[in-house]
Every structure is written in C-alpha cells, then in structure tokens.
C-alpha cells in the first residue's frame, strides 16, 4: 500500500470535518482555529457528535483528553463512550462539554508549588489546532492542561501562546515587504535519535530499567571506532520494527520521511517532513509512545536517554526551526528579488540577535540530568551557545555592516541590493555546509538547534525560541517605525540602519570554528558567553529579570509560572540523580560484590587444591590466582567504601530544603561519587568469570540486533 493511501487514516482531520459537518459549522470551526474565535456550545456539540460517529466507525470504544504535563511524558485518562440513561437504557454518549473540557486530578502532576496535594482540581481543554486521532481503540483529543486558577501545568499552553505572540510580531514586520501576509507560523522538523536493544538483555540490567542508562559496564572492544554503522545497511530485525513504526506513524498523520543507522552501534534516527510547530511537537510526543509499543512487539526496547552507554555517542533531537507565511514563503529562505532577500536578512539577523539576548535561557531549555552527560562530550554541541552561519553569509552581513549610517544615496542602495543582497541565493545554493559542533546553526533555510536532548519534549525549547524572536521583532519594528516617522527616513533606509546596528551587536555569538576545542572555551569567556556545565547552574537563567520580563510581557508565562517551572526542573534533576545513586548502590552491593566474592571463593578453592598437590611450592603455580584474589579484594573494598560515601552525601543533600542548593549538592557531592564506584565495578567485570557475571555486557547490548 502506498504511504499516501494510509496517511492520516486514523486522524480526524479537515477532510473528515468537511464530511461530518455542514458548511456553516465547518466555516465556524475554521474561524476558531485560524482566528481564535470562541466556540459556541452548539458548535462543540456538533463537532463532538461528528467525532463520535467517526471514531465508532473506526472501532473506538473510549475517548481521552491527551495532554503533556511537566513530567515530560504524555498523559491520558480513558473514558468509555458507553453510558446508561436514567431508565437503564445503554447508549454511546459523547457531547460538546466532554470534548471541550475535562477535570483530571492535578495534584499528582509536577506543579512547582502552584497546586497543593489537597488541591486536586485541574482542567484539560481541547486544542482545535491539533487534530484528534485514534490510538488503538481510543479517540485521543489533544488538549492543554491548566490549574483551577488558570496557571499552565503543561508544555502546550505556553507553546500556543508563544506561537500567537510570534505570529503577531512577525506578521507586522512582514507587512514592510508584503501587504498580503496575514499570518506567520513557526515550523519544526525534529530528528529523533534512539537506541534499540534486545528486551531480554534490558531485563537483566536494573540500571537500564530504572534510569534509562547503564550506570556501570566496561566498554566493548568494538564500538563505533570503525564508523561502519553510520548509514550502514539496516539490520533485518530493526528494519521490520521500522516498517511497522512507519505504518503506525503514517496512519496517525505523522509524516515520517527518513530512517537510517546512526553513529553508535544499535543507534538509529527517524525524521519527518516539516510541520507547524504545535502539530510537530504533538507528533514527536506521540511518536515516542508509538515507538515503545511497536518495539515491544518485536522483543525490543527503545532507549531515548541522551547517554545510555559510556564511551559511545549519545542521542540528541535536532530541532530544525523556521518561519512560514500564509502566502507560502519561508522567511528564512532567500528569494528571487532584492526585496525578498532583505526580508530574509531581517528575520535571519533578528533571530540571531534574539538568541544572543537570551543565550543562557536557551541552553537552560535543553538542560537536564541526562543531557548534561551528552553536551560538550565531543559528540554533541558544547553547553556554550554559539551560532554558525557559514563563511559566505558572514561576508554578506559584513558588507551590510559597512553601509553608511543614515539615508543611503541611490547609488549606495543600488549597489547594496544588486551586489550584496541580490546575490544571497547564489552564495547559499552550494554553501550550506554544517558545523557539527555548533549548537545553533543556520543550514540554508532554517536554524538547526542541536543541543536539544533525545528524550526532551520539543515544546520547551520551541516556546523559548518563539518568545525570544517575537520580543526581538517587536523591538525591531518599533525602531524602524521611529526612524521612518521621526526622521522622515525611507523604509528601506530605516531597515538597513537597524540591521547594520544589529550586525555589530551579534558578533560575539557568531562562531565558525571547532566548538569542542579549549580555544573556543577561552574565547567564549572573553565574549561574555555563558558556560554552565550542569543543569542546576543553567536553570538559574529562568529567574533572570530579562527572562521573567520576556515571558510576562508577551503573556506566555507569568512570573509565578516561570518560577514554578524552575522548581519543577530542579526537583526532576535532583530526583534523577537520587534514583541513579540508589540504583548504583543496589547493583554494586547486591549484584557485583556478591558475584565477585563468589568467583574469589572459587579461586581460593583452586589455590587450596594447588597447595595440597604441590605443598610449599604451590605459590609458583598459584601466583596469578592469588594476584586476582588480591585485586578482587581491593575493588570490593573500594566499591563498598564508595557506596557508603555516596549514601552519606545523599543523606546530607536530602536535608537541604532549598531546591537550588539541594540540586547543586546532588550535582557536586553525589553525582561525582558515582564514577569511582563504576570504575571498580568495571574492573571486576574484566576479572570475574564471564559465566558468573550477572549483567548483560556492552558487547551483548550493543550488538544484539
């Protein structure tokens, strides 16, 4: 069956609305989606009836408000269409009230103090801009999730607000170039990296089950050093998984396009066609759910952790972001005329300028306990935000920087438009090479944000980026208008002048070199760029005055909401490290040490036997055995004392009530004690009889598919 024939088969999309609604109701719904008009109860009832009829015809038995709480995962509570009337008559029921709003328990979701345990009320409300879909036998309705008092308890609510703010700001600027533009929307194309591991092997690893990564394990003799896995032939077992995954994705309207082997063994990537950012975020969250369920059918398990294995590449989720208009124009793609290229430069330079203004906040949006293990590890971008634009585009903005201040002469303007701006499409045509070490790179017609972790919800970094660019575009328009109105300057001259000033300002964040080098770390410090190496340090950017002002001024997040998210992210960091430390202590003492002692006893019995045979000459024959016995004792002692020290540090950290200080204590005192324990466990793995070792080894985990 062709992909086009199954695409969206399980989605209640616009075509279904046209079939199930009359023309008037359909047009009213489009007004709700496009303009944010309030939905009437009568319209909600009609839509609910249409959805129910369609869902029942597809075999659905339940419906659910599907939302994205601050856990980072998706959430759903299934209710049956089935109901009974007062006189005992059974029927299928689903009305507008149930479509538009539900009341799940909000007390058990992270809220950062917005909701107390005894305040259980929270509300989910339908997001009509993202279509409902059937997953298995449940009609899933994408929704926002807010508290009883109206604060956002999810990722979607601020994302939608950031999209609206960016639309308004960008559309106003677009009017300088094209009066027909009435809507601008951000687009997103994510690249999802992941590992696939045999499920039976995962089941033998408590660390992978509990934390998503291996807390110990000696590296395999063969890893990724031969570069033979990257873009290699896809293993048959994996290919069967991918085929079923793609089928399920296409039915649910996820436009998957690309699949391939990644760099590390057992690592793969999937990427879709670009979509409007809200829908794209929903699709990525849904994708990760689907992947787990499809993998289970193939006796596989998907690992989304950013660094599940030591010594080989971890996984990211590159977020390719751009801006599109209702007229079909990509604002970050050069056009055929100097005017369209000036429009491109306007949005390109303002985006870079916005990133510079809030570079710490953008890195904070990607920070987590798991992503800390990946960023800056010579496999992923460093935790220093820089922007790569390429040599040719650098030359363009340098030429623009040299434009004389004030009004341009006709000759200057002609030269600028023809020889600088007019040639942008030509120079970008074959010069969009990528700097793999750049966290934020321009790649021809989009910006690729590479610091986002593989298990992250894309909504957070996209919300932050949308907000930053919206704020910058608002400022840009005010400045241009002031020159046009206040100094009687022509529009083009005003735009050139503002862009020229911005180019001078953005130079500190532009970097074309090796982001992994120590030279860049020193250079970034000179440029006053931040370099927060841990999540607790990075998250402090949430509370910067300019960050709070950014979100509150655009009505995306209130100060209370951003402070709550700061607490939620700190708490999650602390709990992740706490779980890892407890798991490592358990494995070390209940698996590794007993196994090592068991093997040591075998060696001791061997030495005793040699002594019985050879008498006082036994040492000559038992030299190696005795050396191994001694080494095992040394490693066992080091592990035990290391676990004791780690437990003491954890107890001390748990007494701290301040969220920031507690997270910092876990970062500096608990996390740092885990690697020495791992070192001695891994040494024992090389000493102990392979048949006794209780955990699947790297060579088995990474080469099982």
N, C-alpha and C positions, 0 to 999 in steps of 0.2 A: 504494500500500500504506500502511495506517495505521502511524504510528510505534509504536503499542503492539504491532503484529504482528511487527515486526522487532527490537524492543528485547531485547537480551541473547541474540540468536540465536547469537552466536559466543562465549558465556560459559558456562563450566561452573559453573552456579550451583546454588542449593539444590534447585531442581526437578530438575536433572539428577542430583544426588546421590541424591534420593529414587527416581529411576527405575533407577539403576545399582547402588545398594547395598541390602542388606537392612535391615530396620527396626532391628535391633540395631546394625549398623555405622553406620547413619545417626545414631542417637542418640549413639553414642560420639563421632562426629565433632563433633556439636553441643556436646558436653561439652568437647571440645578447644578449640573456637572460643570458646565463652562463658566457660568457667572456666579455660582454660589448662592443662587436664589433659594429661599426657604421652601421646603417641600410640604405640601398640604397633606392632611391625614387621608383625604380621598385618594390622592395620587399614590401615597405609600401603600394603601390597601390594594390598589390595582397592581402595583409592582409586586407586592407580596403574593397575590393570587397568581400572577404570571410565573414568578419564580417557583412557587409550589407546584403548579401544573407541570412545568418543565422538569423540575427535579424528580417528581414522582414518575414521570415518563422515562426517566433515566435510571430508575431503580433506587433512588434515595429514600431513606427511611427516617433520617434525622436532619436537623439543621443546627448550625453553630455560629456564634459570633467569633470570628478568628482574629486574634489581635497579637500584638508584640510588646509584652511588658518589659520592664527593665531588667529581667533575668537574661536577656539576650536571645532567648528561645521564643518560639511561638506558643500560644495558649488557646485552648478551646474547651468549651463545655457543651456537650451534645444534648439536645432535647429532641424527643420524637415528634414527628408531625401528628402522631396519634393522640386523640383526646376523646373524652366521653361527655356527652351532653348531660344536663340535669336529670333527664328521664332515662339515662343509661344507654343512649344510642352512640355507637362508636363512629368516629369520623377522623379525617385528616384535617388538621387545623394549623393555619399559619397566616397571621394578619399583619397589617402595617405596623402596629405597635411592636410586635415581636421582631419585625425586620429592622426597624429604626433604632430601637434601644433595648438593652438588657441590663440586668443588675447582677454581675458576678461578685463573689467575695473579694474585696480589695485588700483585706488585712494581711493575707499571706504572701502578697507580692511585694518586692522591694519598693519603698516609697521615700527613703531618706528622711523619715520623720513626718512626712505630710499626713500619713494615716497611722493612727494608733491601732493596736491589736483589737481593741474593743470597738473600733470604728470600721465596720466591715464594708460599708457601702462604697461601691464604685460602679461606674456605668460604662458600658460599651455602646458606641453609636456608629451606625453604618457610614462607611466612606463610599459614596456612589461613584467616585472617580476610579475605583479599582473593582473590576467585575467579580461577582460571586462565582464559585466553582464547586464542582462535586469531587470530593476526595474519598475514594472507596464508596460508601453509601451515605455520606454526609454532605449536605449543602453548606459550604463554608462561605461566610459573609465577612469580607474584610472590614474591620472596624477600628476606631480609635478607642482608647481606654483612659478615662478621667476619674478623678475623685468626686465625692459628693459635693465638695466645694469648688470643683471646676479645674483643679490643677491636673496637668498631664502626668499620667502614670505609665506612659508608653513611649515608643520611639516615633510612631506615626504622627501623633498630634503636632509636635514641633516641626516635623518634616513638612507636613502640609502647610503650616504657617510660613515656613521659610520659602517654600515654593511660591506662595502667594506674594510674599514680600519681594522676591526676586523678579517675579513676573511684572509687578507694578514698576519697580525701579528700572528694569531692563527695557520694558516697553517704552517708557518715557524717553530713554536715551535713543532707542531705535527710531523714534519719530524725527530725529535730526536727519536721518538718512532715507527713511521710507515711511511715508504717512499711512501706508496700508497695513503696517504691523499693528495688531491689536492684542497680541498675546505672545509672551516669551516663556518657554518652559525649559528647565534643565533636563538633560538626558544622561543616562548612565548605562555603561556596558561593563559589567564586572567580569573578572576572570577568576574562577573558583579553582584553587588548588586543593588537593586532598590526597591522603594515602588510603590504599585498600589493603587490608591484612586478613588472612585466613581467620575466621571466627574462633575455631578451636584453639588456635595459638593465643589469641587475645584472652580467651577464658583462663589461660594458665598464668596471666600476668595481672595481679591485683593492682599494680600501678597504672596500667593502661585502662583498666575497668573503672578505677576510682578517680583518676586525674586526667586521662586522655594522653598521657605521655609516659615514657619509660624513665623512671627515677633512678634506675641503675641498668647496667648491661654493657659488656665490653663490645667495642666496635667489631664489625665483621671484617675479615681480611680483605674482602672485596666490598666496596661501597659504590661511590659514584665517580671514583677517580679515573675510570676509563671513558667516561662520558658516553657510554654505549646505550644507556637507557633513554636519554633525551631524544624525543621524536622517533624513537625506535619502533619496531613492529609491536603492536599492542597484543599482549598475551591473550590467548583464546578465552580463558575464563573471565578476564577483565572485559574483553570485547562483548561477551554475552551480557554482562552486567550493564555495560554502556548502552547496548541496543535497547534493553528493556527500560533503562532510565530515560533514554531519549524519547521512547514511545510514550511513557507516562508524562514526561515534560510537555511534549507537543500536545497531547490531549488536554492538558491544563493550561495551554496557551503560553507556555514558556518557550520563547523562540531560540532554542539551543542550536548552535551552529558549528562549534569547533570542539574537537576532542583530541587529546594527544598524551603521550608519555611526557612526564616532566623530568627534571634533572636527577633526582634521587631515585633509587630503586623502589618500586611499588608506589611511586608518586605519579599523579595524573592531573590533568586540567580539563575543565569544561568552560566554555564561554558562549554567550548568546549574542544575538543581534541587539543593538542599542534600543532602549525604550525610554519613555518618560520616566523620570527618576522614581516617583512614588510606586508605579507599577513594577519597575525594575527591582526595587527594594523588596516588595512583596514577593516577587518571583524568586529572588535569591533565598529569602527565608523559607519559602515553600520548597524550593529545590533541596535544601539541606534535610528537610523532613523526608522528602521522597527518597533521597539517596540512602538514608538509613534503612528504610523499609525495603527498598529494592535489593540492597546489599544483603540483608538478612535472608532473602530468598535464595541467594547464591552462596550461602555459608561464608559470607564475607562481612567485614566491619569497616565502616568509613571512619577515618580519623581526620578531624578538622583542626586539631591542636596545631598551633603555629610551629611547635618544635617537638614533635613526638619522639624523635630519635637523635641522640647525641652524635656529633661528628659528620652528619649529612644535612643537606638543605632542609629547611623548614618550609612551611606553606604560607603564602600570602593570598590576598584577594585584591588585585589591582582594580581600582575604581576609575574607569575612563569617563570623564565628565565633560560635557559640552553644553551649549545653549542653542535652542532652535526656536524659530518663529512660526506663527500660523501661516506665513507666506511660503514656508518650505525652505527657509535659509538657515544654514548652520552659521551662527555668528562667530565661531572660532575657525571658520574656513575662509580663506581669501576668495574673492570673486573675480569677475571679469573686467570690472571698471575701477578706476581710482577711488570713486566714492565708496564702493563696496569694500575695498581694501582698507580705506580709512575707518570704516565701520569695524572691520576685523581688528585693526590695531587698537581701536578704542576699547573693545571688550577684552582683547588679549592683555593689554597693558594694565587695565583696571583690575583684572583678575590677579595678575602678578602682584600688583600693589596691595590688593586686599590680603593676599597670603602673607606678604611681608608685615603688614599691620598686626596680624594675629597668628604669626608662625608658631608660637608656643601653644596656643589654643588648638591649632590644627593637629599638632603632634599629640596633644592630650587626648584628642578624639580617637586616636588609634592605640592609646596606651592600655595595657592590661598585663597581668602577671605572665600570661603565656606569650604575648607579643614581645615582651621585654627580652625573652630568650632568643628572639629572631632578629630584631632590629639591630643593625650595626655588626652583624656576625659574619661579614664578608660573603654574604649570600643574599642580603636584603639591604634596603636603604638604611643609612645611619639615622639615629634619632636626632639629627640636626636637619632642619628643613631648609632645603635649597631648591631652586628652580632651574631646570635645564631647558634652554630654548634653541640651542644649536648655533653654530658659527655664523651661518648666513643670516638668520633672523637677528642675531646680535648686531651684525653690521647694519641692518635696516634701522634698528632703533638708535644706533649711534649716529647715523645720518640724520634721523629725525631730531635727535637731541641737539644737533648743531643748527637747527632752524633758528633764525634770528628772532629775538623776543619782540612782541607787539605785532602790528599789522605787517603782513607779508606783501612784497611787491608782486605784480602779476608774473614777472619772470621767475621769482623765487617759488611761487606757488606752482607754476607750470613745471619747473624743474623737479620739484618735490613730488608732484603727482605722477609725472612720467618716469623719472629715473629712480625713484625710491619706492613710492607706494605702488606704482603701476607694475613693478617687476616682482612683487611678492609671490604671486602664484608660480612664476618660473623658478625662483630660487628654492621654493619649498617642494617642488614637484619631486625631486630626487634627493632631497637633503633633509629627510625627517628621521635620520639615524637616532637611535635611542642610547641614552646613557643609563645603563642598568643600575648605577649606584645612586641615581637621583631619586629622592622621594616624590618629587612633583615635577614631571617632565612634560613639555609640550611635544606632541607627536604628530604634527601635521594639521589636524583639525579638532583636536581635543587635548585636555590635560589628563595625564595618567598619574593618579595618586597611588603610589606603590607601597606606602607604609601601612595600609590597612591590613589587619590580620585575617587569616583564612576563616576563623570561626566568628568573626565580628558581624554584627548587624550593620549593613551599609548605611542605615538611616542616620546614625550619629555623625559620621564624618561628612555625609552629604548635607545634613542640616547645617552644620557649622560652616561648610564651604559656601552654601547658598546664602547664608546670612552675611558672611563677610563680603561677598561680591555685591549683594544688594546694598549694603551700607556704603561701599565704595562708589557704586554707580549713582546713588543719591547725592553723595558729596560732589562727584564729577559734574552732574547736571547743574547743581547749584553754582559751581564755579564757572561753568560755560555760560550759563544764563546771565551771571553777573557781569561777565565781560561783554556779552552781546548787548545787554540792556544798559549797563553802567558806563561802558567805554565806547559804545556805538561800534563795536567790532563785528566784522562779519563772522558768521557761524563757523566756517572752515578755519579762519584765523584763530578764533577762540579755542576750538578743539585742538589745533596744532599747539597752541601755547600751553594748554593744560597738560596734554600728553608729554610735551617736552619737559615740563617740570616733574612729571611723574617718573619719567625715564631716569632722571638724575637721582630720584629718591629710591628706586627699586634696585639699584646696582648691588647693594650688599647681599641680596638674596640670590642673585644670578651666579651660577657656578657651572662650569663646563668640564671640570676635571674629575679625578677619582675621589669619590665620596668616602672610600674606605681608608684613605691614606691619613697618616698622622699629620701631614702637612695641612690637610683640609681642616682637621680639628683645631689646629692652631690658628689658621686663617679665619675660621668661623668665629673664633673667640674675639679676634681683632675687629670683626664686623658686627660684634654685639649680637650674634645669633645664639639662641639658647641651645644647650646640650644637656637635657635632663635624661639621665641614664636609667631611671627607674620610674615606675608608674606613680608612686606617691609624690615624687618631685614634680613630674609632668602635670599631674592633675591640679596643682595649685593654680594653674592658668585659668581654671574655671572661675575663680574668685577675683581675678584681676578686675579693677574698676572698668577698664575698657571692654572686658568680656561681658560683664554684667550689663553695661550700657548697650552693647551690641544687641543682645537678645531682648532686653526690656524695651529699648526704643523701637524695635521692629515688631514688638508684641509676639515674639516667638516663645520665649521663656521668661517668666517673672524672676526676680531675684530669689524668691523662695524656691522656685522650681529648679534653678541652676544650682543653688546651694544643696538642695535635696539630691540632685544627680551627682554632685561632688561626693556626698556622703555614701551614696549607693555604690559608686565606683571604688571608693576607698574600702568599704566593707567587703566588696567582692574580692578585691585584691588580697586583703587580709585572710579571708576565708579560703581562697585558693591555696595560698602558701600554707595555711594551717592544715588543710586536708592533705597536701603533699607531704608535709613534715610528719604527720601522724601515719600516713601510709608507708613512707620510707622507714620509719621506726618499726612498724609492724612487720614489714617484709624482712628487714635486717635481722630482727630478733627471732621471728617465728619461722622464717624460711632459710635465710642464708646461714646464720650462725649454727643452727642445728644440723644442717646439711654438711657444713664444713667440719664440725666436730665428729659427725658420723664417719666421714671419709678419713679424718685424722685417726679415729679409733681403728679403722681398717689398716692404716699404715703402721700403727703401733703394734697391732697383732702380727703384721708382717715382720717388723723388726724383732719382736719376741721370738718368732719362729726361726729367724736367721741366727739369733743368739743361741738357740737350742742346738742348731746344726753346727755352727762354726765356733761356739764358745767365745773366748775373748777376742777372736779375730773378726767378730761379726761386724764391727764398725766399718771395716774395709768394704763389706758388701752392702751395708745399710746406710752408707753416707748420704745418698740422695734422698732416701726416705726420711731420714732424720732432719735433713735440711728443710724438706717440705713441711714436716710436722712443726718445726720451729716457725716457719713463715706463716703457717695457718694460725698458730697461737698469737703471733704478732698482729695479724689482720683482725682476728676475732676480738682481741683486746682493744684495738683501735676503733672498731665498729661500735663496741659496747660503750666505750667512754664517749665516743662521738654522739651516739644516740642520747646518752644521759645529759650531755651538754646542750644538745638541741632541745630536749624536753625542758630543761631548766630555763633556757632562753624563751621558749614558748610560754611557759607559766608566767614569767616576768612580763612578757608582752601582753598577755591576756589581762593583766591587772590595770593596764592603761585604758582610760575611758575616752580620751580624745582620739577621734578617728584618724587624723593625720599622723599624730605621734605613734599610734599603735601600728599603723601601716608601715611607717618608717622603721620601727623596731623590728617588725617582721622582715622587712627588706634587708636591714643591715645586720641583724643578730640571728635570725632563724634561717633565712634562705642561704646565707653564707656558710652555715654549718652542714648543709646537705651535700655539697660536692665532696668534702673529705670522706664522708661516710660512703658515698658512691665509689670513690677511688678504691677503698679497701674491699668493698663488695666485688668490684670488677676484677680486682687482683685474685680474689678467691675463685672467681669463675674460671680463670686460667689454670688454677691449681687443682681444683676438685674434679673427680671423675665425672665425665660428661653424662653418664647414665644416672648419676645421683642428682645432678643439678635440677632444681625444682621449677625453674622458669624457662620459657621459650627464649632462645638466644637470638641476637640480631641476625645472624646468618639464616635463621629459620623464619623470623618475622618478615624480613625484607625480600626474601626470595621464595615465597610460598605460592605466589600466583603465577 
